[in-house]
Amino acid sequence: MWTARRILKELADSDRRRAILTMFWKHGETQHRLIVQMQLAKLLNFREETIRKMPPEKKADLLASRIGISVRPSARMASASA
């Protein structure tokens, strides 16, 4: 069965995943964004306000990390070697 998670993980490369998740934060339905925002805040022990104020790109990275998908592996490798 194809789920959003499986599609992102198996069919989309890193750049496309980041673009998809960023577009979710920019153009997704308000109700869905609020639900995901609440869940991210709860899972990461952040205040909802903190998540709400983040740019869409950062929220996309956080969401990808929670669903087990690496969005920018090259950026993580660069920060690990620094």
Backbone hydrogen bonds in HBPLUS format (Angstrom, degrees):
<---DONOR---> <-ACCEPTOR-->    atom                        ^
c    i                          cat <-CA-CA->   ^        H-A-AA   ^      H-
h    n   atom  resd res      DA  || num        DHA   H-A  angle D-A-AA Bond
n    s   type  num  typ     dist DA aas  dist angle  dist       angle   num
A0007-ILE N   A0003-THR O   2.91 MM   4  6.13 165.1  1.93 158.2 162.2     1
A0008-LEU N   A0004-ALA O   2.96 MM   4  6.15 169.1  1.98 152.5 155.3     2
A0009-LYS N   A0005-ARG O   2.92 MM   4  6.05 156.5  1.98 147.2 154.5     3
A0010-GLU N   A0006-ARG O   2.78 MM   4  5.76 167.2  1.80 154.0 157.4     4
A0011-LEU N   A0007-ILE O   2.90 MM   4  5.27 154.4  1.97 138.1 145.6     5
A0017-ARG N   A0013-ASP O   2.88 MM   4  6.10 161.9  1.92 162.2 167.9     6
A0018-ARG N   A0014-SER O   3.07 MM   4  6.27 164.5  2.09 149.1 152.8     7
A0019-ALA N   A0015-ASP O   3.01 MM   4  6.23 156.4  2.07 145.2 152.0     8
A0020-ILE N   A0016-ARG O   2.85 MM   4  6.08 160.3  1.89 152.9 158.1     9
A0021-LEU N   A0017-ARG O   2.92 MM   4  6.13 172.7  1.92 158.9 160.2    10
A0022-THR N   A0018-ARG O   2.88 MM   4  5.93 153.4  1.95 144.6 152.7    11
A0023-MET N   A0019-ALA O   2.91 MM   4  6.05 156.7  1.96 145.9 152.3    12
A0024-PHE N   A0020-ILE O   2.99 MM   4  6.29 143.5  2.13 142.9 153.3    13
A0025-TRP N   A0021-LEU O   3.25 MM   4  6.60 155.1  2.31 143.1 147.6    14
A0026-LYS N   A0022-THR O   3.00 MM   4  6.31 141.5  2.15 143.3 154.9    15
A0027-HIS N   A0023-MET O   2.71 MM   4  5.60 164.3  1.73 154.7 158.0    16
A0028-GLY N   A0024-PHE O   2.81 MM   4  4.52 142.3  1.95 127.2 131.4    17
A0032-HIS N   A0029-GLU O   3.07 MM   3  5.40 116.0  2.50 104.8 119.5    18
A0033-ARG N   A0029-GLU O   2.97 MM   4  6.28 163.0  2.00 160.2 165.7    19
A0034-LEU N   A0030-THR O   2.94 MM   4  6.16 160.3  1.98 155.4 160.5    20
A0035-ILE N   A0031-GLN O   3.07 MM   4  6.30 155.9  2.13 145.7 151.8    21
A0036-VAL N   A0032-HIS O   3.01 MM   4  6.23 169.0  2.02 154.4 157.0    22
A0037-GLN N   A0033-ARG O   2.82 MM   4  5.92 156.4  1.87 147.8 155.5    23
A0038-MET N   A0034-LEU O   2.92 MM   4  6.10 158.1  1.97 146.8 151.7    24
A0039-GLN N   A0035-ILE O   2.98 MM   4  6.25 161.6  2.01 150.2 155.4    25
A0040-LEU N   A0036-VAL O   2.83 MM   4  6.02 162.5  1.86 154.4 159.0    26
A0041-ALA N   A0037-GLN O   3.01 MM   4  6.16 165.0  2.03 148.2 152.5    27
A0042-LYS N   A0038-MET O   2.97 MM   4  6.17 159.8  2.02 147.8 153.5    28
A0043-LEU N   A0039-GLN O   2.87 MM   4  6.04 169.0  1.88 155.1 157.9    29
A0044-LEU N   A0040-LEU O   2.88 MM   4  5.90 156.4  1.94 152.8 158.8    30
A0045-ASN N   A0041-ALA O   2.94 MM   4  5.59 110.4  2.43 135.7 149.1    31
A0046-PHE N   A0041-ALA O   2.89 MM   5  4.56 153.9  1.95 134.3 140.3    32
A0045-ASN N   A0042-LYS O   3.40 MM   3  5.15 154.8  2.47  95.3 102.4    33
A0050-THR N   A0047-ARG O   3.01 MM   3  5.30 125.5  2.32 103.1 116.5    34
A0051-ILE N   A0047-ARG O   3.33 MM   4  6.81 157.4  2.38 152.4 157.1    35
A0052-ARG N   A0048-GLU O   2.83 MM   4  6.06 165.9  1.85 157.1 161.7    36
A0053-LYS N   A0049-GLU O   3.03 MM   4  6.17 148.6  2.13 146.0 152.3    37
A0054-MET N   A0051-ILE O   3.11 MM   3  5.36 151.5  2.19 107.1 115.8    38
A0058-LYS N   A0055-PRO O   3.05 MM   3  5.49 123.1  2.39 111.1 124.2    39
A0059-LYS N   A0055-PRO O   3.11 MM   4  6.46 162.6  2.15 157.2 162.6    40
A0060-ALA N   A0056-PRO O   2.85 MM   4  6.03 147.1  1.95 144.1 153.5    41
A0061-ASP N   A0057-GLU O   3.09 MM   4  6.39 151.6  2.17 141.5 148.2    42
A0062-LEU N   A0058-LYS O   2.97 MM   4  6.31 159.4  2.02 151.2 156.5    43
A0063-LEU N   A0059-LYS O   2.89 MM   4  6.05 161.9  1.92 149.6 154.6    44
A0064-ALA N   A0060-ALA O   2.94 MM   4  6.09 161.2  1.98 148.4 153.7    45
A0065-SER N   A0061-ASP O   2.98 MM   4  6.19 152.6  2.06 145.1 152.6    46
A0066-ARG N   A0062-LEU O   3.11 MM   4  6.38 142.2  2.26 143.1 152.7    47
A0066-ARG N   A0063-LEU O   3.15 MM   3  5.18 125.5  2.46  95.3 109.0    48
A0067-ILE N   A0063-LEU O   3.15 MM   4  6.45 135.9  2.35 145.0 156.4    49
A0069-ILE N   A0064-ALA O   2.85 MM   5  5.02 169.6  1.86 155.2 151.7    50
A0076-ARG N   A0072-ARG O   3.29 MM   4  6.64 156.5  2.35 151.8 158.2    51
A0077-MET N   A0073-PRO O   2.95 MM   4  6.15 154.9  2.01 149.8 156.8    52
A0078-ALA N   A0074-SER O   3.02 MM   4  6.14 154.9  2.08 141.1 147.7    53
A0079-SER N   A0075-ALA O   3.07 MM   4  6.27 155.5  2.14 143.4 149.4    54
A0080-ALA N   A0076-ARG O   2.99 MM   4  6.11 145.1  2.11 141.4 150.9    55
A0081-SER N   A0077-MET O   3.04 MM   4  6.23 147.0  2.15 146.1 153.7    56
